[in-house]
């Protein structure tokens, strides 16, 4: 037998062995033994096409961070198509006057020298959201613009002279108006069963009869609106 035939036979044996190894699912070692296992037998979740498809319903919570402090909200949304969706949003946040003068004290914390009332916004907005650049940007980054409008309840309560916030909540009164917001943001991630996003919003809430929360000498204290700017972090689930 020639060397050429021996060399060819060795090459075929090596190729056959390589193909056999590539077709084996997985290799584990137990006590010095080599054990072959099926990669799908361990029950690990594998992302399928249905996990990447848009879910029509979603609900969750909003963490609001803005010029007036922090707020909390809740939302429900419904996707009419891949780019257009509707939503309902209920939130709670404080509306502050730009003329409020806060003092930071080492012993007593932060308090205001001229604050007379707390004003809280509780809007219920219905709106639309439109996804941008659907076919131009990778699907794990989904920018959008949105806007909403609806009734707004303003809860106005006297500020306690000693700065006790909880004791200030009693004895307040409500005002009702109509407002809205315009915003832009983005949602992130391939997994459509989870909602994670950020939304920048500007709230426009007119108060025709005026609203007061501070004492300012030689100035008209009443403000004609309870507007505010917020960065909203969205967390939820889709189904």
N, C-alpha and C positions, 0 to 999 in steps of 0.2 A: 504494500500500500504506500502510495507516494505521500510525501510531506504535504503536498497541496490538498489532497483529500482529507488527511488528518486535520489540517488547519481548518478546512471548510466544515468538517463535522463538529469540531470544537466550537466554531462560531455559531452553528445552528443550535447546539446544546445551550450555549450562553443566551442566545436570543429567546429560546423557549423558556428558560428559567426566568429571564427578565419579564416576559409577558405573564408568566404565572404569578410573579410577585406583584405586578401592577394590577392584576385582576383580583388580588386578595383584598378584602374589605379593611381590616385593621389588624394590628399585631399587639398583643399584650404579653407580659412576662409574669408568670406566677411560679415561684419556687424553682427557678432555673428552667422551667418549661416555656416554650413559645406557644401562645394560645391565640387563635384567630377568632375575631368577633365581628358581628355585623354592626356597622356604624349606626343603623337605624333601630337597633334593639335596645338601646339604653333609654329610650323615651324622651330624648332631647327634642325640644320644639324646633321645627324647621320653618323658616319664613316662607309662606306660599304666596301665590298670586292674590288670593283673597285678602291677605294681610296688607297688600300694597294698594288695594282698591279703596277709593274714597268711601267713608261712612257718611250716611246722610244725617244722622242725629248725633248731637254732642251736647254735653253739659259739663259745668265745672265752676271754678272759682277764680276771681280776679284779685290780685294784690296790687293796690294802687299807691304810687309814690309820686308826690307832686309838690308844687309850690306851697300848698296849704297843709302839708303833712301827709299822713297815711290814710288809706281807705280800704274798704273791703267790698267786693261785689260778687254776684253770681250770674251765670249766663246759661241760656239754652239756644242752640243754633240748629238750623236745618239747611242742608245743601240742596238747592234746586237743580244745580248742574255742577260741572267740574270747576266753574269759575264764579258762579253767583250763589250766594247764600243769604238767608235771613236769620235774624237773632232777636232775642229778648234779653234785656240786661237790667238787673236791679242792683243798686250800689248804695253805700253809706259812706259819707266823707264830710269833713268840716270845711266850711267856707270862711276864709279869713280876710280881713281888711288889710290892704297894703300899708295903711297908716298905723297899724298896731305896733306898739313899741315893747319888745320883749327884753327882759333882763335876765342874765344868767348869774345865779348866786351859788357860791360854793356850798352853802349850808341848806338853802331852801330850793335849789334847783332853778328851773326856768319859770318865770312868771311875767305877766304883763302889767305895765303901769297904767294903761288907759283902756283896758278891755272892759266893756260893760255887759256884753252878751256873747254866748256861743251860738253859732249858726251852723246847722247841719243840713246837708243836701241828701235827699233820698229820691233820686230819679228812677222812673221806670221807662226805659227807652226801647222802642222797637225800631229796627233798622235793617240795612242791607250791607253786604260785604262783597267786594269784587276782587278776584284774584288777578294779579298782574303777571305778565311774561310767562304764562303757563308753558308754552312750547319753546321758550328760549333759555330757561334756567333749570338746573337739575332739581329733581322733585323733592329733595329733602330741605329745600329752602323755598318757601311759598309766600312772596310778598303780596300785600293787599292794601286796598283803601276801603274805609267804611264810614258810615254815618248813621245816626239815629236821632229820633225825636220822641217826645212823649211828656206825660205829666210829671211834675216835680213837687215833692213836699219839702218845705223848709221848716225845720224845727228850731225855734228861737227860745233860748232859756237864759235867764240872768247869770252872769258870772259871779261866783262867790268871791267876796273881797279877800278872803284868806287863800284863794287859789285852789280850793278843793273842787276838783272836777266832778266827782260823783255827786256831791251835794248840790251841784249846779243843775243837774238834769231834771230835778223836780220843779214844778211850777212854771213850765214853759208853755208856749203856744205855737200853733202851726199856721203856716201860710202856704197857699197853693198857687202854682204858676205852671207855665209850659216852657220847655227848653229843648235843647238838642246838643249834639256834638259832631265834630268831624275828626277823622283820625286816619292813621296809616300804621302799618306794622308788618309782621311776618310770622309764619308758623314754621316749625322745624321738625325734622325727622322723617324717616321712611315709613315707620310704623303708624298707620292711620288710626289704630285703636286708641292712641294716646294723643292728647292735645297739649302742646307746649308752644307758647308764642309770646310775643311782646307787641303792645299796641300803644302808640303815642296819641293822646286825645286832648282836644281843647273843648271844654264844656262852655256852652253859651246859655245862660239861664237869666233872662230878664226878670226884674221885680219892679213893676210899674209904680207901686206905692212906696218903694224904697225899703231899705233894710239897714239896720244899724247894729254895729258890734263894738265900736270904740268911742271914746270921748276925745274930741279934738277941738282945741280952742280956736275960735274965730274961723271955723270952717263948717260947711254944710256936711253934717255927719252922715246923712242918709245916702246909701249907695243904690244906684239904679239896677244892679245886677248881682248875681252870685256866681260869676264866671270862674273858671279854674283850668289849670293845665296839669295833666297827669301822664305818667308813664305806667302802663298797666301790664303786669305779668299774668299770663293766662295759663292755668293748669286744669286739665279735665280729661274726660274719656269720651270716645266716640263709639257708636253702635249702629 
